[in-house]
Amino acid sequence: MSKDGLILPKDFPQLQNDTFLRAARGEETEHVPVWCMRQAGRYLPEFRESRAGKDFFDTCRSPETCCELTLQPLRRFPFDAAIIFSDILVIPQAMGMDVQMVAGKGPTFPDPLKEPEDLQRLQAKVDVDKELGYVFKAITLTRHKIEGKVPLIGFTGAPWTLMSYMIEGGGSRTFSKAKRWLYRHPEASHMLLRMLTDVIVEYLLGQVAAGAQALQVFESHAGILGPVEFQEFSLPYLRDIARCVKDKLKEAGKDVPMIVFAKDAHYGLEDLSQSHYEVVGLDWTIDPRSARERTGGKVSLQGNMDPCAFYAPKERISDIVKKMLEGFGTRGYIANLGHGLYPDMDPESVGAFVEAVHQHSKQMIKQ
Ligand code: CP3
């Protein structure tokens, strides 16, 4: 224990289930590993209870609560990985922007970026230990408390997705305010994307130093871009992040698998599979077989059941999972949803999903 009573990022319990890490690297496994995006979320009554009456970002700043929320789904389901409870919008906060989580509305920036001059309001060089040290503490604490049961995934939002929130000020159907910048202020857009990339690289390295065993980069708003804009404003930065993080980790003798999840970026699949990430995450609109063909065995794949399949009866979930496994094959594959779980979903469906992945894949691998 350190002076301030927080546990240090060393002497972590030994990992007992490395199925997820092996699948990420394309190695053989006994079953297909499975986890769910938003597995720590409002569909769990215990999550709602822990979060009740508390501000969302105050919760993110409490390492103990983040640890508890991360562990909750593992107590119910035999997931093969955990993702740290936090949010992608802690980065704009660290750069000096105010972000609130408004009930019924979602993330809200009271004072979004409007014109390129507004970039001057941002903190370009962020001291990530000072501004985001609470996330690192949550990761270290969780790595200890998870007792080596499964690996712990750290994450970040990708530059374009963060930029789109910082300009739009919240969710949007069109993200036209953010896209206006791409067409009207391309230079300022690149300046902002570069600033974000630099912070993200430091942030991810800090997460690994704190104990994260894999990293996922969420480009949730990739689908708002067309193929040309994706090539210019998203892909180069996604590549840069993976390359810089990997180079720095290599110097430190570390190797942590990285996942890129660019939602609805069909047109970018080939490029994403050659962007230095070990794993490409897929949304549910992509056919597993065609994703395999298009990525040519260069990467592992993760995904991609439609979260709404959780509304189906349990037997149906099992059939859907079986088809998905047949489509992806069992090697170099991590089962997941095509996006996060919704709050009204039944935890029993999640249990049925995890069980179906394990059972069907064990049988398929034995054959
Ligand atoms: O279990 C997990 O997946 C880990 C935690 C996690 C959260 N947010 C917790 C959260 C992760 C990985 C995220 C990432 C995130 N946050 C993304 C990328 C993934 C995606 O969904 O595309 C995005 C776009 C955000 C921004 C954000 N935060 C949104 C759009 C919302 C939803 C607002 C709402 O009211 O539904 C949030 C809030 C949020 N982040 C919740 C959780 C569990 C729900 C709110 C709550 O707990 O009160």
Residues whose N, C-alpha, C, O or C-beta is under 5 A from the ligand:
A	BS01	CP3	C36 M37 R38 Q39 A40 G41 F56 I83 I84 F85 S86 D87 I88 G106 P107 F218 S220 G340
